[in-house]
Amino acid sequence: MYDITTGKLLASAAAPAGADVDRREAFDATMHRLAYVTDCEMQVATLTEGAYVPSGRWQPPQAFGAGKQCFGFPTFGEDGRLRATIGATASEPGRVVSVDPVQDGAPPSDEGVGGLRQEKTFRIAGLTESDVRADVRGDTITGLTVTGVKPGGDVVSDDFWYDCDTRLDKTAFLCVSHGSAGQYYGSVALATLDVPAGTVTVKQVAPASKTPRATVLPAPDHKRVAIHDSTGWYTTSLDGASTPARQPLSDQQDIGDILFWG
């Protein structure tokens, strides 16, 4: 854990061997527990004296499909329970099951059919030549791909493409440009869905940059964003009203992949 404004290392903790730590949702709200899957089993590790120590293990139910069943995408909910999918594929919804993370080995509770991955199409409000594809799982939109051509532009030289994989809430997503050219909404943008109207509003958060596909991390207050590209770390306001300010964290070397702003 680093302080982005000073670059100072605040704390560190060792993850269990084999744990794939790449999602904020794999930690509980307090960062005290970490969930992961190894050999199809779901495990929980509890933070103890600077290390996440395995404290719970659950076997996947085998009744939800042919072949060996495995847990997928363990996620802590707001109610403190740990949920994961079972038997889900690209074409099959599978099931959602949940466990109490302190009840080691207790049979998971079946919470019903999981969400099929689907795609919905939107358009950018006020922009004729635009196409927005939303990735939907169940009732939740998990990401957007925003493409189009700037007004009066050429379809080849004035097109743009943004990947919007950082979800702020049910309808708002942070987007990064797919390339160094065509940054019509800057290098980082905010896309907000109007689901009933079938439209998306996109506005610039950070100006165009020569280093595309930056890492973006929203602040817990959802009023600021941290941006990491090949030149360093910057923070700016989500409303796009301020110029990105370079942060001392830029001067740290070999700090690994920072996953979220907690």
N, C-alpha and C positions, 0 to 999 in steps of 0.2 A: 504494500500500500504506500503510495506516494502523495505528497502534497503538491498539487500541480502548480501552485503559485510560488513555491520555494524550491521545488525539486527534491525536498528532503524525504528520505525513506522513513515512513512512520511505523510500519510494522510488516512482518513477513510471517508466513506459515507454510509448512511443507504439506503438499497434497499426497494422498496415498498412492502407492505404486499402481500404475494402470488406470488411474482416474483421468478421464478426459475432461479437463476443466475449461470449457469454452463458452459457457452461457451463464448470464446472471441468474436466470431462473433455477439453475442447479443449486444455488445457495438459498437458505431461508432468509427471512427479512432481517435478521440480526447478524448474518454471516457466521453464525455459530455452528451451523450444520451444512454439509455438502453432500449432494446425492450424485451417484454415477452408476454406470452399468459395466460389469465385467462378466464375461462368459454367460451372457444372457440374464444374470442375476442383478437385482437392484441392491445397491449398498448405500449406507449412510455413514459418514464419518463426522465426528464431533470435535470441534476445536479444543485442544488440550495442550497447554504449555507450548504454544508455537507450532503445533502440528495437528493436522486433521487425522484423528485416530478412528479406524473403523469401529462402529458401534451398533450396526444393525445390518441384517441381510435378509432378503426376501426372494423366494423361488417364484418364477413366473407360472401362473396357472396354464395348464396345457389343454384346456377345454374350448379354446376359442378359434381353432383352425387346424388344418392338417400340418404335419411336420412339427419340428421343435419350435416352441414359442419363446419369444424373448421380450424383455422389457425394452421400451424405447422412450427417449426424451423425458426423463424424470424431472418434475417441476414442482416446486413448493407453491402452494396456494395461499391466498390471504388468510384462510382459516387454519393454516399451519400444517395441513395434511399434505402428503407427498403423492402426486399423481403421475401416472405413466401410461403409455399405450401398450396394448398386447395384440399381436396378430395383424397389425396395420401394414398395408402395402400401398403401392401407388394407385391401385384400383379397388382395394378393399378398406373399409373404414376401421376394422378391428374393434377393440373395446378400450374403454378408459377404466382403470382400476386405481384405488387409492389405499394408502396405508397411514397409520399413525407412526411417525418417525421414531417414537420412543418404544414402540411395541415390536421388538426384534422378532422377526420370523412369523408374526401373526398373519393369517390368511388375508390377502388383499380383498377389499370390498369392490364389487362390480358396480361401476357407475354408468353403465350403458354403452351404447354404440359410440365409437369415436367419430371424428369428423373426416369425411372424404375431402381430399384435396381437389378443389375446383378452381376455375378461373372466371372472373367477371370482367367485363369491359366497361370502361368509363372514357370520358373525353375531358380535355382541359377546358374549363369555362372560358368562353370568348375566343377560343383558338380553333379554327376550322380543321386544319390539318394536324390532328393530334390523336394519340392513341395511348390509353392507360390500361394496363392489364393488372388486375388485382389477384393475388394468390389467396384463396379462401380455404380455410379448414374449419368445417362445421359452420358456426355463426361468426367466426373471427377472421377478419382480414389480417394476414400476417405480413404482407409486403406488397410493393407496387413496382412496376416498371413503367416509366414515363417517357414517351417518345413523341416527336413532332417536328414541325418545321416552323421557324419563326415567321411572323407575318410578312408577306411580300418577299420571302426568301426563296432560295433555290432548294429543291428537294434533296440535292446531293451535298451541296456545300454549306447549307444553312440548317441542317437537321440537328437535333439534340437527342440525348439519351441519358436518363437518370435512373439509378437503382435506389429504391427507397426501402431499405431493409431494417431501419431502426424505428421501431414503433413507439410513439409517445403516448397515445391513447387509442381509443377505438377507431378514430378517423384521421389522426394526424401522424405523419411519418417524416423522418429526416431523410433526405436524398443526397446522393453524391453523383457527380458527373461520371459518365462511363469513359470519357476520353478527354484529352486536353483541348480538343476543338469542340465547337458547338455548345458552349456553356451559356446558353441563353438565360438561364436563371442563376448564373454564377457557378462556383465550384461546389457549393453546398446550398441546398434549397429545402423549403418546408412545403410538403404537399398535404392539403386538407381535403378530405372527401365529403361531398354532399351526396350521400347514398340515394335518397329519394329522387334527386334530380339527375343522378347518373353523371355528375361532373366532379372535377377536381380543381382546386385553386392552388397554384404553385407560386411561391415568392422566394426571392433570393435571401439567403442567410449570410453567405460569404461570397466575395467577388471571385471572378474567374481566376484560375490558377494554372500554371504549367505542370503541376503535379496532380493528375486526376486520381479518382478513386481513393480519396482520403478516408481515414477512420474517423467516425463521428460518435461522440459520447455525450448524451444529454445530461445536464446537471440534475440532481435530485429534485430541485425546485421547478424544473422544466422551463426555466427562463433563460438559461445559458446553455452553450454547447462547447465542448472541447473538440478541436479538430487536429488531427495528426496527419502530416504528410511527410515527404522526404526532406523537408526543410525544418521540421520541428513541431512543437505543440503550440496551439493558439486557443484562446477563448474569445467568444463573442456572444452577443445576445441573440436569442432565437428570433427576435422581431426584425433582425437585419439592420437595426438602427446604428450599430457601432462597428468600427473597424476591428478586425481580429487582432488581438494583442498577443505577441509572442510570450511564452511562459518559461520560467527557469527549468521546468522539467525537460525542456529541449536539450539541455546540456548534460543530462544523464546518459550514460552509455550502457548498453546491454541490459536493459531493464525488462526485456521480454515483451510479450503482447499484452497490453493493457485492455481489459475487457469491458470495464464500465466505470462510471463516475459514481461513487457511493457516498 
